[in-house]
Amino acid sequence: MDSTRLLLALSIALFILGLTGVIIRRNALVMLMCMELMVNAVVLSLVTFAARMASASGAVLALLIFVVAAAEIAIAIPIVLLLVRQRRTLDVGAFSSLKG
């Protein structure tokens, strides 16, 4: 099996695993981790295609995605922790009253 196909299969499996975790789990932190797993799966497929095409632009875009994902996590985790202190639970159903 070609390494490109193997990496794309791994990327699809990771994305499906992350999507399943977001759909099934109701814990806010687990959902954040599953979303990050989905982002990493997309980055893996991006880097795979960039390596296949022998271009450096895919690696640069992957680095940019990692920086944005790190900033997103740096903002999302404190927000979740503040909500947990207020509601005393990690269940996302308890946060439904925050809808505008």
N, C-alpha and C positions, 0 to 999 in steps of 0.2 A: 504494500500500500504506500502511496506517495505521502511524503511528510506534510505536504500542503493539505491533503485531504484529512490526514490524521489530526492536524492542528485545527482545521475547521470543524471536524467532528467533536473535538474536545471543547471548542468554543460554543458550539450548539448545545452540547450537554451541560456546560456550565451555565449558559443562559437559561435553559429550561429548568435547571435546578434552582436558580435564583428566582425565576418567575413563579415556580411552584411554592417556594418559601414565602414570597410576598403575598400570594393568593391564600395560602393555607394558614400561615401563622398570624396571630393577632398581637404579638409582642412588638412594640415600637422599635426597640434596638435590634431585634432579629430581622425585622423588615428592612431597616437601614443596611444591615450587613448583606442581606440578600440583594438589595438594589446595587450595592457596591460590587457584588459578585457578577451581576448582569453587566455593569459597566466594564469590569475587567474582561468579561467574555467578548464584548464588542471590541475592546482594545486588542485582544489577542487576534481576533479575525482581521482587524485593520493592519496589524504588524505582519501577519501572515501574507496578506495580499501585497503589502509594500515590499516584503522580502521577495515575493514571487516576481514582482515587476521590477525589482532592483532599483527602487527609488527611495530616497531618504526622506521624502515628504511625509510618508506614513509614520516613520519613527518620530518626526518632529510633532506631528499631530497627536500621536500617542502620548508624548511627553506633556503636551498642552492639556490633554484630557486628564492625565494624572494630577496635574496641578489644580485644575478646576475641581476634580473630585476630592482632593485633599482639602481645599477651601470649603467645599460643600459639607464635608464631614465635620470640619472645625466649627462650622456654624450650626449644623443640625444637632449634634450631640448636646451642646449646652441648652438648646431650646427644648429638646426632649427631657433633659434632666430637670429643667425648671417646671415643665408640665408634670413630671412625675412627683416633684415635691408638692405641687399644688393639688393634684388629684390622688396621690398615693397609690397609683397603679401604672403599669406599662401597657395595659390593654388599650388599643386604639379606639375601641368603642366608647370609652369614657371621655374621649376628647371630642365627641360629636357636637357638643354644645359650643365649640369654638367656631363653628361655621358662621360666615358673615351673612 
